[in-house]
Amino acid sequence: MAKHTVLLFKPYPMAVGQKIHIVGGPRGGDWEVIEVSERKVKLRCPVSFREFEWNRFCYFTEEQQDREWPQQ
């Protein structure tokens, strides 16, 4: 099987109380994680104190060299 460079996207295991910064996109900026479920995450803006609940969307990305693709 041929080897390729492959990007991996994994859901990030957020925890209540974490301070996060989202780079880019419509949700970009500083947030505090105030609630996490299997499907949803609730964030609070530290400036306006407004709270928003969204489907989980944060992912940790990684690039791997010489990886089999597609995987068997």
PDB file of N, CA, C, O and CB in Angstrom:
ATOM      1  N   MET A   1       0.854  -1.183   0.000  1.00  0.00           N
ATOM      2  CA  MET A   1       0.000   0.000   0.000  1.00  0.00           C
ATOM      3  C   MET A   1       0.894   1.238   0.000  1.00  0.00           C
ATOM      4  O   MET A   1       1.920   1.260   0.680  1.00  0.00           O
ATOM      5  CB  MET A   1      -0.968   0.002   1.232  1.00  0.00           C
ATOM      6  N   ALA A   2       0.519   2.252  -0.744  1.00  0.00           N
ATOM      7  CA  ALA A   2       1.303   3.485  -0.861  1.00  0.00           C
ATOM      8  C   ALA A   2       1.258   4.299   0.434  1.00  0.00           C
ATOM      9  O   ALA A   2       0.297   4.227   1.200  1.00  0.00           O
ATOM     10  CB  ALA A   2       0.788   4.334  -2.032  1.00  0.00           C
ATOM     11  N   LYS A   3       2.315   5.068   0.657  1.00  0.00           N
ATOM     12  CA  LYS A   3       2.401   5.925   1.847  1.00  0.00           C
ATOM     13  C   LYS A   3       2.111   7.372   1.445  1.00  0.00           C
ATOM     14  O   LYS A   3       2.543   7.823   0.385  1.00  0.00           O
ATOM     15  CB  LYS A   3       3.811   5.811   2.522  1.00  0.00           C
ATOM     16  N   HIS A   4       1.375   8.100   2.297  1.00  0.00           N
ATOM     17  CA  HIS A   4       0.965   9.472   2.032  1.00  0.00           C
ATOM     18  C   HIS A   4       1.086  10.310   3.297  1.00  0.00           C
ATOM     19  O   HIS A   4       1.237   9.768   4.392  1.00  0.00           O
ATOM     20  CB  HIS A   4      -0.472   9.515   1.495  1.00  0.00           C
ATOM     21  N   THR A   5       1.019  11.628   3.150  1.00  0.00           N
ATOM     22  CA  THR A   5       0.875  12.530   4.282  1.00  0.00           C
ATOM     23  C   THR A   5      -0.616  12.673   4.537  1.00  0.00           C
ATOM     24  O   THR A   5      -1.369  13.018   3.626  1.00  0.00           O
ATOM     25  CB  THR A   5       1.560  13.927   4.014  1.00  0.00           C
ATOM     26  N   VAL A   6      -1.058  12.409   5.780  1.00  0.00           N
ATOM     27  CA  VAL A   6      -2.477  12.393   6.124  1.00  0.00           C
ATOM     28  C   VAL A   6      -2.716  13.306   7.326  1.00  0.00           C
ATOM     29  O   VAL A   6      -1.957  13.261   8.295  1.00  0.00           O
ATOM     30  CB  VAL A   6      -2.959  10.944   6.428  1.00  0.00           C
ATOM     31  N   LEU A   7      -3.749  14.122   7.276  1.00  0.00           N
ATOM     32  CA  LEU A   7      -4.140  14.968   8.406  1.00  0.00           C
ATOM     33  C   LEU A   7      -5.167  14.231   9.241  1.00  0.00           C
ATOM     34  O   LEU A   7      -6.134  13.690   8.705  1.00  0.00           O
ATOM     35  CB  LEU A   7      -4.703  16.334   7.922  1.00  0.00           C
ATOM     36  N   LEU A   8      -4.963  14.206  10.565  1.00  0.00           N
ATOM     37  CA  LEU A   8      -5.886  13.535  11.475  1.00  0.00           C
ATOM     38  C   LEU A   8      -6.683  14.585  12.244  1.00  0.00           C
ATOM     39  O   LEU A   8      -6.114  15.555  12.745  1.00  0.00           O
ATOM     40  CB  LEU A   8      -5.123  12.594  12.452  1.00  0.00           C
ATOM     41  N   PHE A   9      -7.997  14.393  12.338  1.00  0.00           N
ATOM     42  CA  PHE A   9      -8.871  15.283  13.109  1.00  0.00           C
ATOM     43  C   PHE A   9      -9.511  14.453  14.204  1.00  0.00           C
ATOM     44  O   PHE A   9     -10.197  13.469  13.927  1.00  0.00           O
ATOM     45  CB  PHE A   9      -9.963  15.968  12.201  1.00  0.00           C
ATOM     46  N   LYS A  10      -9.284  14.856  15.466  1.00  0.00           N
ATOM     47  CA  LYS A  10      -9.835  14.142  16.618  1.00  0.00           C
ATOM     48  C   LYS A  10     -10.656  15.115  17.445  1.00  0.00           C
ATOM     49  O   LYS A  10     -10.200  16.233  17.688  1.00  0.00           O
ATOM     50  CB  LYS A  10      -8.707  13.495  17.479  1.00  0.00           C
ATOM     51  N   PRO A  11     -11.863  14.732  17.891  1.00  0.00           N
ATOM     52  CA  PRO A  11     -12.609  15.618  18.778  1.00  0.00           C
ATOM     53  C   PRO A  11     -11.765  15.902  20.020  1.00  0.00           C
ATOM     54  O   PRO A  11     -11.186  14.991  20.612  1.00  0.00           O
ATOM     55  CB  PRO A  11     -13.982  14.991  19.169  1.00  0.00           C
ATOM     56  N   TYR A  12     -11.704  17.174  20.405  1.00  0.00           N
ATOM     57  CA  TYR A  12     -10.923  17.540  21.575  1.00  0.00           C
ATOM     58  C   TYR A  12     -11.755  17.289  22.830  1.00  0.00           C
ATOM     59  O   TYR A  12     -12.910  17.711  22.890  1.00  0.00           O
ATOM     60  CB  TYR A  12     -10.469  19.022  21.499  1.00  0.00           C
ATOM     61  N   PRO A  13     -11.197  16.615  23.827  1.00  0.00           N
ATOM     62  CA  PRO A  13     -11.948  16.287  25.050  1.00  0.00           C
ATOM     63  C   PRO A  13     -12.028  17.486  26.001  1.00  0.00           C
ATOM     64  O   PRO A  13     -11.312  17.544  27.001  1.00  0.00           O
ATOM     65  CB  PRO A  13     -11.296  15.094  25.770  1.00  0.00           C
ATOM     66  N   MET A  14     -12.899  18.431  25.680  1.00  0.00           N
ATOM     67  CA  MET A  14     -13.045  19.629  26.506  1.00  0.00           C
ATOM     68  C   MET A  14     -13.530  19.286  27.905  1.00  0.00           C
ATOM     69  O   MET A  14     -14.212  18.282  28.110  1.00  0.00           O
ATOM     70  CB  MET A  14     -14.008  20.610  25.850  1.00  0.00           C
ATOM     71  N   ALA A  15     -13.170  20.135  28.870  1.00  0.00           N
ATOM     72  CA  ALA A  15     -13.592  19.947  30.255  1.00  0.00           C
ATOM     73  C   ALA A  15     -14.091  21.277  30.809  1.00  0.00           C
ATOM     74  O   ALA A  15     -13.567  22.338  30.470  1.00  0.00           O
ATOM     75  CB  ALA A  15     -12.428  19.387  31.124  1.00  0.00           C
ATOM     76  N   VAL A  16     -15.094  21.209  31.654  1.00  0.00           N
ATOM     77  CA  VAL A  16     -15.650  22.402  32.281  1.00  0.00           C
ATOM     78  C   VAL A  16     -14.541  23.162  33.013  1.00  0.00           C
ATOM     79  O   VAL A  16     -13.720  22.570  33.714  1.00  0.00           O
ATOM     80  CB  VAL A  16     -16.796  22.027  33.258  1.00  0.00           C
ATOM     81  N   GLY A  17     -14.538  24.474  32.836  1.00  0.00           N
ATOM     82  CA  GLY A  17     -13.549  25.327  33.479  1.00  0.00           C
ATOM     83  C   GLY A  17     -12.367  25.692  32.599  1.00  0.00           C
ATOM     84  O   GLY A  17     -11.612  26.605  32.931  1.00  0.00           O
ATOM     85  N   GLN A  18     -12.191  24.993  31.478  1.00  0.00           N
ATOM     86  CA  GLN A  18     -11.072  25.309  30.596  1.00  0.00           C
ATOM     87  C   GLN A  18     -11.251  26.688  29.974  1.00  0.00           C
ATOM     88  O   GLN A  18     -12.360  27.083  29.612  1.00  0.00           O
ATOM     89  CB  GLN A  18     -10.934  24.246  29.499  1.00  0.00           C
ATOM     90  N   LYS A  19     -10.158  27.401  29.859  1.00  0.00           N
ATOM     91  CA  LYS A  19     -10.116  28.663  29.129  1.00  0.00           C
ATOM     92  C   LYS A  19      -9.538  28.339  27.763  1.00  0.00           C
ATOM     93  O   LYS A  19      -8.449  27.772  27.669  1.00  0.00           O
ATOM     94  CB  LYS A  19      -9.263  29.768  29.886  1.00  0.00           C
ATOM     95  N   ILE A  20     -10.260  28.696  26.695  1.00  0.00           N
ATOM     96  CA  ILE A  20      -9.809  28.349  25.357  1.00  0.00           C
ATOM     97  C   ILE A  20      -9.773  29.589  24.473  1.00  0.00           C
ATOM     98  O   ILE A  20     -10.433  30.588  24.758  1.00  0.00           O
ATOM     99  CB  ILE A  20     -10.717  27.277  24.742  1.00  0.00           C
ATOM    100  N   HIS A  21      -9.005  29.513  23.409  1.00  0.00           N
ATOM    101  CA  HIS A  21      -8.978  30.556  22.385  1.00  0.00           C
ATOM    102  C   HIS A  21      -9.176  29.880  21.044  1.00  0.00           C
ATOM    103  O   HIS A  21      -8.398  29.004  20.667  1.00  0.00           O
ATOM    104  CB  HIS A  21      -7.638  31.375  22.420  1.00  0.00           C
ATOM    105  N   ILE A  22     -10.213  30.281  20.320  1.00  0.00           N
ATOM    106  CA  ILE A  22     -10.501  29.722  19.005  1.00  0.00           C
ATOM    107  C   ILE A  22      -9.915  30.669  17.974  1.00  0.00           C
ATOM    108  O   ILE A  22     -10.208  31.865  17.977  1.00  0.00           O
ATOM    109  CB  ILE A  22     -12.044  29.514  18.785  1.00  0.00           C
ATOM    110  N   VAL A  23      -9.089  30.131  17.094  1.00  0.00           N
ATOM    111  CA  VAL A  23      -8.430  30.929  16.073  1.00  0.00           C
ATOM    112  C   VAL A  23      -9.266  30.869  14.794  1.00  0.00           C
ATOM    113  O   VAL A  23      -9.458  29.798  14.219  1.00  0.00           O
ATOM    114  CB  VAL A  23      -6.975  30.425  15.819  1.00  0.00           C
ATOM    115  N   GLY A  24      -9.759  32.026  14.357  1.00  0.00           N
ATOM    116  CA  GLY A  24     -10.489  32.116  13.100  1.00  0.00           C
ATOM    117  C   GLY A  24     -11.931  31.673  13.197  1.00  0.00           C
ATOM    118  O   GLY A  24     -12.369  31.145  14.219  1.00  0.00           O
ATOM    119  N   GLY A  25     -12.659  31.895  12.127  1.00  0.00           N
ATOM    120  CA  GLY A  25     -14.043  31.482  12.031  1.00  0.00           C
ATOM    121  C   GLY A  25     -14.979  32.374  12.821  1.00  0.00           C
ATOM    122  O   GLY A  25     -14.533  33.283  13.521  1.00  0.00           O
ATOM    123  N   PRO A  26     -16.272  32.119  12.714  1.00  0.00           N
ATOM    124  CA  PRO A  26     -17.262  32.972  13.376  1.00  0.00           C
ATOM    125  C   PRO A  26     -17.249  32.876  14.902  1.00  0.00           C
ATOM    126  O   PRO A  26     -17.796  33.749  15.576  1.00  0.00           O
ATOM    127  CB  PRO A  26     -18.626  32.622  12.878  1.00  0.00           C
ATOM    128  N   ARG A  27     -16.640  31.839  15.450  1.00  0.00           N
ATOM    129  CA  ARG A  27     -16.579  31.679  16.913  1.00  0.00           C
ATOM    130  C   ARG A  27     -15.221  32.080  17.467  1.00  0.00           C
ATOM    131  O   ARG A  27     -14.927  31.821  18.634  1.00  0.00           O
ATOM    132  CB  ARG A  27     -16.885  30.234  17.303  1.00  0.00           C
ATOM    133  N   GLY A  28     -14.405  32.699  16.656  1.00  0.00           N
ATOM    134  CA  GLY A  28     -13.051  33.056  17.056  1.00  0.00           C
ATOM    135  C   GLY A  28     -13.010  33.946  18.290  1.00  0.00           C
ATOM    136  O   GLY A  28     -13.850  34.831  18.459  1.00  0.00           O
ATOM    137  N   GLY A  29     -12.029  33.704  19.147  1.00  0.00           N
ATOM    138  CA  GLY A  29     -11.839  34.528  20.334  1.00  0.00           C
ATOM    139  C   GLY A  29     -11.689  33.695  21.587  1.00  0.00           C
ATOM    140  O   GLY A  29     -11.512  32.478  21.523  1.00  0.00           O
ATOM    141  N   ASP A  30     -11.761  34.366  22.740  1.00  0.00           N
ATOM    142  CA  ASP A  30     -11.583  33.718  24.042  1.00  0.00           C
ATOM    143  C   ASP A  30     -12.924  33.255  24.596  1.00  0.00           C
ATOM    144  O   ASP A  30     -13.940  33.940  24.470  1.00  0.00           O
ATOM    145  CB  ASP A  30     -10.898  34.675  25.036  1.00  0.00           C
ATOM    146  N   TRP A  31     -12.902  32.076  25.213  1.00  0.00           N
ATOM    147  CA  TRP A  31     -14.111  31.472  25.778  1.00  0.00           C
ATOM    148  C   TRP A  31     -13.760  30.684  27.029  1.00  0.00           C
ATOM    149  O   TRP A  31     -12.620  30.259  27.218  1.00  0.00           O
ATOM    150  CB  TRP A  31     -14.807  30.557  24.743  1.00  0.00           C
ATOM    151  N   GLU A  32     -14.765  30.497  27.880  1.00  0.00           N
ATOM    152  CA  GLU A  32     -14.652  29.584  29.014  1.00  0.00           C
ATOM    153  C   GLU A  32     -15.650  28.457  28.790  1.00  0.00           C
ATOM    154  O   GLU A  32     -16.812  28.704  28.468  1.00  0.00           O
ATOM    155  CB  GLU A  32     -14.912  30.320  30.385  1.00  0.00           C
ATOM    156  N   VAL A  33     -15.194  27.224  28.960  1.00  0.00           N
ATOM    157  CA  VAL A  33     -16.070  26.057  28.815  1.00  0.00           C
ATOM    158  C   VAL A  33     -16.889  25.933  30.099  1.00  0.00           C
ATOM    159  O   VAL A  33     -16.326  25.792  31.185  1.00  0.00           O
ATOM    160  CB  VAL A  33     -15.240  24.736  28.533  1.00  0.00           C
ATOM    161  N   ILE A  34     -18.232  25.986  29.973  1.00  0.00           N
ATOM    162  CA  ILE A  34     -19.074  25.928  31.165  1.00  0.00           C
ATOM    163  C   ILE A  34     -19.949  24.681  31.232  1.00  0.00           C
ATOM    164  O   ILE A  34     -20.527  24.385  32.278  1.00  0.00           O
ATOM    165  CB  ILE A  34     -19.943  27.144  31.223  1.00  0.00           C
ATOM    166  N   GLU A  35     -20.052  23.943  30.115  1.00  0.00           N
ATOM    167  CA  GLU A  35     -20.835  22.704  30.124  1.00  0.00           C
ATOM    168  C   GLU A  35     -20.423  21.868  28.921  1.00  0.00           C
ATOM    169  O   GLU A  35     -20.213  22.403  27.832  1.00  0.00           O
ATOM    170  CB  GLU A  35     -22.376  23.000  30.101  1.00  0.00           C
ATOM    171  N   VAL A  36     -20.307  20.566  29.112  1.00  0.00           N
ATOM    172  CA  VAL A  36     -19.928  19.660  28.026  1.00  0.00           C
ATOM    173  C   VAL A  36     -20.795  18.414  28.112  1.00  0.00           C
ATOM    174  O   VAL A  36     -20.945  17.821  29.180  1.00  0.00           O
ATOM    175  CB  VAL A  36     -18.411  19.290  28.096  1.00  0.00           C
ATOM    176  N   SER A  37     -21.365  18.022  26.976  1.00  0.00           N
ATOM    177  CA  SER A  37     -22.087  16.751  26.891  1.00  0.00           C
ATOM    178  C   SER A  37     -21.503  15.958  25.730  1.00  0.00           C
ATOM    179  O   SER A  37     -20.552  16.401  25.086  1.00  0.00           O
ATOM    180  CB  SER A  37     -23.635  16.974  26.704  1.00  0.00           C
ATOM    181  N   GLU A  38     -22.058  14.817  25.470  1.00  0.00           N
ATOM    182  CA  GLU A  38     -21.573  13.970  24.374  1.00  0.00           C
ATOM    183  C   GLU A  38     -21.664  14.699  23.031  1.00  0.00           C
ATOM    184  O   GLU A  38     -20.807  14.514  22.167  1.00  0.00           O
ATOM    185  CB  GLU A  38     -22.377  12.658  24.316  1.00  0.00           C
ATOM    186  N   ARG A  39     -22.694  15.522  22.853  1.00  0.00           N
ATOM    187  CA  ARG A  39     -22.929  16.174  21.564  1.00  0.00           C
ATOM    188  C   ARG A  39     -22.793  17.700  21.574  1.00  0.00           C
ATOM    189  O   ARG A  39     -22.618  18.301  20.514  1.00  0.00           O
ATOM    190  CB  ARG A  39     -24.285  15.820  21.088  1.00  0.00           C
ATOM    191  N   LYS A  40     -22.869  18.327  22.726  1.00  0.00           N
ATOM    192  CA  LYS A  40     -22.905  19.786  22.807  1.00  0.00           C
ATOM    193  C   LYS A  40     -21.804  20.329  23.708  1.00  0.00           C
ATOM    194  O   LYS A  40     -21.284  19.628  24.576  1.00  0.00           O
ATOM    195  CB  LYS A  40     -24.261  20.251  23.313  1.00  0.00           C
ATOM    196  N   VAL A  41     -21.461  21.596  23.481  1.00  0.00           N
ATOM    197  CA  VAL A  41     -20.543  22.317  24.359  1.00  0.00           C
ATOM    198  C   VAL A  41     -21.151  23.704  24.592  1.00  0.00           C
ATOM    199  O   VAL A  41     -21.655  24.332  23.661  1.00  0.00           O
ATOM    200  CB  VAL A  41     -19.080  22.413  23.732  1.00  0.00           C
ATOM    201  N   LYS A  42     -21.100  24.168  25.823  1.00  0.00           N
ATOM    202  CA  LYS A  42     -21.623  25.486  26.166  1.00  0.00           C
ATOM    203  C   LYS A  42     -20.441  26.348  26.580  1.00  0.00           C
ATOM    204  O   LYS A  42     -19.667  25.984  27.465  1.00  0.00           O
ATOM    205  CB  LYS A  42     -22.704  25.406  27.306  1.00  0.00           C
ATOM    206  N   LEU A  43     -20.314  27.510  25.920  1.00  0.00           N
ATOM    207  CA  LEU A  43     -19.194  28.405  26.160  1.00  0.00           C
ATOM    208  C   LEU A  43     -19.703  29.759  26.632  1.00  0.00           C
ATOM    209  O   LEU A  43     -20.800  30.186  26.272  1.00  0.00           O
ATOM    210  CB  LEU A  43     -18.337  28.561  24.892  1.00  0.00           C
ATOM    211  N   ARG A  44     -18.882  30.434  27.452  1.00  0.00           N
ATOM    212  CA  ARG A  44     -19.204  31.772  27.941  1.00  0.00           C
ATOM    213  C   ARG A  44     -18.107  32.735  27.489  1.00  0.00           C
ATOM    214  O   ARG A  44     -16.915  32.455  27.623  1.00  0.00           O
ATOM    215  CB  ARG A  44     -19.353  31.783  29.500  1.00  0.00           C
ATOM    216  N   CYS A  45     -18.535  33.867  26.954  1.00  0.00           N
ATOM    217  CA  CYS A  45     -17.596  34.929  26.596  1.00  0.00           C
ATOM    218  C   CYS A  45     -17.144  35.625  27.873  1.00  0.00           C
ATOM    219  O   CYS A  45     -17.994  36.037  28.663  1.00  0.00           O
ATOM    220  CB  CYS A  45     -18.243  35.949  25.602  1.00  0.00           C
ATOM    221  N   PRO A  46     -15.821  35.776  28.114  1.00  0.00           N
ATOM    222  CA  PRO A  46     -15.338  36.403  29.342  1.00  0.00           C
ATOM    223  C   PRO A  46     -15.505  37.927  29.355  1.00  0.00           C
ATOM    224  O   PRO A  46     -15.282  38.562  30.386  1.00  0.00           O
ATOM    225  CB  PRO A  46     -13.890  36.059  29.543  1.00  0.00           C
ATOM    226  N   VAL A  47     -15.891  38.511  28.227  1.00  0.00           N
ATOM    227  CA  VAL A  47     -16.066  39.957  28.145  1.00  0.00           C
ATOM    228  C   VAL A  47     -17.537  40.333  28.325  1.00  0.00           C
ATOM    229  O   VAL A  47     -17.875  41.149  29.182  1.00  0.00           O
ATOM    230  CB  VAL A  47     -15.540  40.487  26.800  1.00  0.00           C
ATOM    231  N   SER A  48     -18.416  39.728  27.504  1.00  0.00           N
ATOM    232  CA  SER A  48     -19.847  40.059  27.556  1.00  0.00           C
ATOM    233  C   SER A  48     -20.624  39.141  28.504  1.00  0.00           C
ATOM    234  O   SER A  48     -21.760  39.441  28.872  1.00  0.00           O
ATOM    235  CB  SER A  48     -20.450  39.977  26.158  1.00  0.00           C
ATOM    236  N   PHE A  49     -20.015  38.034  28.891  1.00  0.00           N
ATOM    237  CA  PHE A  49     -20.633  36.999  29.725  1.00  0.00           C
ATOM    238  C   PHE A  49     -21.823  36.320  29.036  1.00  0.00           C
ATOM    239  O   PHE A  49     -22.593  35.613  29.686  1.00  0.00           O
ATOM    240  CB  PHE A  49     -21.085  37.604  31.045  1.00  0.00           C
ATOM    241  N   ARG A  50     -21.975  36.532  27.734  1.00  0.00           N
ATOM    242  CA  ARG A  50     -23.014  35.831  26.987  1.00  0.00           C
ATOM    243  C   ARG A  50     -22.616  34.365  26.866  1.00  0.00           C
ATOM    244  O   ARG A  50     -21.434  34.034  26.775  1.00  0.00           O
ATOM    245  CB  ARG A  50     -23.230  36.472  25.579  1.00  0.00           C
ATOM    246  N   GLU A  51     -23.618  33.495  26.865  1.00  0.00           N
ATOM    247  CA  GLU A  51     -23.386  32.054  26.786  1.00  0.00           C
ATOM    248  C   GLU A  51     -23.988  31.519  25.494  1.00  0.00           C
ATOM    249  O   GLU A  51     -25.054  31.949  25.052  1.00  0.00           O
ATOM    250  CB  GLU A  51     -23.988  31.323  28.018  1.00  0.00           C
ATOM    251  N   PHE A  52     -23.272  30.566  24.903  1.00  0.00           N
ATOM    252  CA  PHE A  52     -23.716  29.955  23.664  1.00  0.00           C
ATOM    253  C   PHE A  52     -23.536  28.449  23.765  1.00  0.00           C
ATOM    254  O   PHE A  52     -22.537  27.968  24.301  1.00  0.00           O
ATOM    255  CB  PHE A  52     -22.943  30.526  22.453  1.00  0.00           C
ATOM    256  N   GLU A  53     -24.500  27.713  23.251  1.00  0.00           N
ATOM    257  CA  GLU A  53     -24.396  26.254  23.200  1.00  0.00           C
ATOM    258  C   GLU A  53     -24.357  25.848  21.736  1.00  0.00           C
ATOM    259  O   GLU A  53     -25.224  26.228  20.949  1.00  0.00           O
ATOM    260  CB  GLU A  53     -25.591  25.558  23.955  1.00  0.00           C
ATOM    261  N   TRP A  54     -23.345  25.075  21.385  1.00  0.00           N
ATOM    262  CA  TRP A  54     -23.167  24.626  20.008  1.00  0.00           C
ATOM    263  C   TRP A  54     -22.913  23.129  19.998  1.00  0.00           C
ATOM    264  O   TRP A  54     -22.533  22.538  21.008  1.00  0.00           O
ATOM    265  CB  TRP A  54     -22.005  25.382  19.320  1.00  0.00           C
ATOM    266  N   ASN A  55     -23.133  22.523  18.822  1.00  0.00           N
ATOM    267  CA  ASN A  55     -22.676  21.158  18.628  1.00  0.00           C
ATOM    268  C   ASN A  55     -21.160  21.179  18.805  1.00  0.00           C
ATOM    269  O   ASN A  55     -20.503  22.160  18.458  1.00  0.00           O
ATOM    270  CB  ASN A  55     -23.097  20.591  17.210  1.00  0.00           C
ATOM    271  N   ARG A  56     -20.616  20.107  19.339  1.00  0.00           N
ATOM    272  CA  ARG A  56     -19.160  20.065  19.546  1.00  0.00           C
ATOM    273  C   ARG A  56     -18.454  20.246  18.221  1.00  0.00           C
ATOM    274  O   ARG A  56     -18.796  19.605  17.228  1.00  0.00           O
ATOM    275  CB  ARG A  56     -18.724  18.734  20.210  1.00  0.00           C
ATOM    276  N   PHE A  57     -17.468  21.122  18.214  1.00  0.00           N
ATOM    277  CA  PHE A  57     -16.831  21.487  16.952  1.00  0.00           C
ATOM    278  C   PHE A  57     -15.325  21.587  17.038  1.00  0.00           C
ATOM    279  O   PHE A  57     -14.677  21.669  15.994  1.00  0.00           O
ATOM    280  CB  PHE A  57     -17.376  22.779  16.471  1.00  0.00           C
ATOM    281  N   CYS A  58     -14.735  21.586  18.203  1.00  0.00           N
ATOM    282  CA  CYS A  58     -13.289  21.764  18.330  1.00  0.00           C
ATOM    283  C   CYS A  58     -12.565  20.450  18.089  1.00  0.00           C
ATOM    284  O   CYS A  58     -12.912  19.415  18.658  1.00  0.00           O
ATOM    285  CB  CYS A  58     -12.932  22.317  19.715  1.00  0.00           C
ATOM    286  N   TYR A  59     -11.569  20.512  17.249  1.00  0.00           N
ATOM    287  CA  TYR A  59     -10.789  19.328  16.910  1.00  0.00           C
ATOM    288  C   TYR A  59      -9.318  19.640  17.039  1.00  0.00           C
ATOM    289  O   TYR A  59      -8.876  20.759  16.780  1.00  0.00           O
ATOM    290  CB  TYR A  59     -11.114  18.837  15.491  1.00  0.00           C
ATOM    291  N   PHE A  60      -8.565  18.632  17.445  1.00  0.00           N
ATOM    292  CA  PHE A  60      -7.115  18.708  17.476  1.00  0.00           C
ATOM    293  C   PHE A  60      -6.636  18.124  16.163  1.00  0.00           C
ATOM    294  O   PHE A  60      -7.065  17.032  15.787  1.00  0.00           O
ATOM    295  CB  PHE A  60      -6.503  17.949  18.719  1.00  0.00           C
ATOM    296  N   THR A  61      -5.773  18.807  15.466  1.00  0.00           N
ATOM    297  CA  THR A  61      -5.289  18.294  14.188  1.00  0.00           C
ATOM    298  C   THR A  61      -3.823  17.918  14.289  1.00  0.00           C
ATOM    299  O   THR A  61      -3.065  18.451  15.100  1.00  0.00           O
ATOM    300  CB  THR A  61      -5.496  19.325  13.075  1.00  0.00           C
ATOM    301  N   GLU A  62      -3.467  17.003  13.454  1.00  0.00           N
ATOM    302  CA  GLU A  62      -2.100  16.485  13.451  1.00  0.00           C
ATOM    303  C   GLU A  62      -1.777  16.052  12.033  1.00  0.00           C
ATOM    304  O   GLU A  62      -2.647  15.566  11.311  1.00  0.00           O
ATOM    305  CB  GLU A  62      -1.924  15.295  14.464  1.00  0.00           C
ATOM    306  N   GLU A  63      -0.551  16.226  11.643  1.00  0.00           N
ATOM    307  CA  GLU A  63      -0.109  15.756  10.334  1.00  0.00           C
ATOM    308  C   GLU A  63       0.864  14.615  10.538  1.00  0.00           C
ATOM    309  O   GLU A  63       1.790  14.716  11.343  1.00  0.00           O
ATOM    310  CB  GLU A  63       0.543  16.901   9.507  1.00  0.00           C
ATOM    311  N   GLN A  64       0.660  13.533   9.815  1.00  0.00           N
ATOM    312  CA  GLN A  64       1.558  12.383   9.908  1.00  0.00           C
ATOM    313  C   GLN A  64       2.153  12.094   8.535  1.00  0.00           C
ATOM    314  O   GLN A  64       1.463  12.111   7.516  1.00  0.00           O
ATOM    315  CB  GLN A  64       0.811  11.136  10.455  1.00  0.00           C
ATOM    316  N   GLN A  65       3.447  11.832   8.543  1.00  0.00           N
ATOM    317  CA  GLN A  65       4.163  11.498   7.322  1.00  0.00           C
ATOM    318  C   GLN A  65       4.197   9.980   7.134  1.00  0.00           C
ATOM    319  O   GLN A  65       4.124   9.228   8.106  1.00  0.00           O
ATOM    320  CB  GLN A  65       5.595  12.074   7.357  1.00  0.00           C
ATOM    321  N   ASP A  66       4.306   9.544   5.908  1.00  0.00           N
ATOM    322  CA  ASP A  66       4.480   8.123   5.572  1.00  0.00           C
ATOM    323  C   ASP A  66       3.400   7.250   6.204  1.00  0.00           C
ATOM    324  O   ASP A  66       3.709   6.233   6.824  1.00  0.00           O
ATOM    325  CB  ASP A  66       5.856   7.641   6.022  1.00  0.00           C
ATOM    326  N   ARG A  67       2.168   7.631   6.053  1.00  0.00           N
ATOM    327  CA  ARG A  67       1.045   6.895   6.631  1.00  0.00           C
ATOM    328  C   ARG A  67       0.302   6.177   5.511  1.00  0.00           C
ATOM    329  O   ARG A  67       0.133   6.724   4.422  1.00  0.00           O
ATOM    330  CB  ARG A  67       0.087   7.847   7.414  1.00  0.00           C
ATOM    331  N   GLU A  68      -0.138   4.955   5.781  1.00  0.00           N
ATOM    332  CA  GLU A  68      -0.912   4.203   4.818  1.00  0.00           C
ATOM    333  C   GLU A  68      -2.262   4.884   4.601  1.00  0.00           C
ATOM    334  O   GLU A  68      -2.952   5.231   5.560  1.00  0.00           O
ATOM    335  CB  GLU A  68      -1.099   2.747   5.288  1.00  0.00           C
ATOM    336  N   TRP A  69      -2.633   5.073   3.332  1.00  0.00           N
ATOM    337  CA  TRP A  69      -3.909   5.712   3.039  1.00  0.00           C
ATOM    338  C   TRP A  69      -4.419   5.226   1.699  1.00  0.00           C
ATOM    339  O   TRP A  69      -3.643   5.221   0.743  1.00  0.00           O
ATOM    340  CB  TRP A  69      -3.777   7.247   3.047  1.00  0.00           C
ATOM    341  N   PRO A  70      -5.644   4.826   1.568  1.00  0.00           N
ATOM    342  CA  PRO A  70      -6.596   4.679   2.666  1.00  0.00           C
ATOM    343  C   PRO A  70      -6.251   3.490   3.537  1.00  0.00           C
ATOM    344  O   PRO A  70      -5.588   2.550   3.099  1.00  0.00           O
ATOM    345  CB  PRO A  70      -8.010   4.534   2.130  1.00  0.00           C
ATOM    346  N   GLN A  71      -6.712   3.545   4.786  1.00  0.00           N
ATOM    347  CA  GLN A  71      -6.419   2.447   5.703  1.00  0.00           C
ATOM    348  C   GLN A  71      -7.298   1.248   5.367  1.00  0.00           C
ATOM    349  O   GLN A  71      -8.432   1.388   4.908  1.00  0.00           O
ATOM    350  CB  GLN A  71      -6.632   2.883   7.174  1.00  0.00           C
ATOM    351  N   GLN A  72      -6.748   0.087   5.607  1.00  0.00           N
ATOM    352  CA  GLN A  72      -7.490  -1.152   5.336  1.00  0.00           C
ATOM    353  C   GLN A  72      -8.524  -1.406   6.368  1.00  0.00           C
ATOM    354  O   GLN A  72      -9.239  -2.405   6.293  1.00  0.00           O
ATOM    355  CB  GLN A  72      -6.567  -2.329   5.260  1.00  0.00           C
TER     356      GLN A  72
END
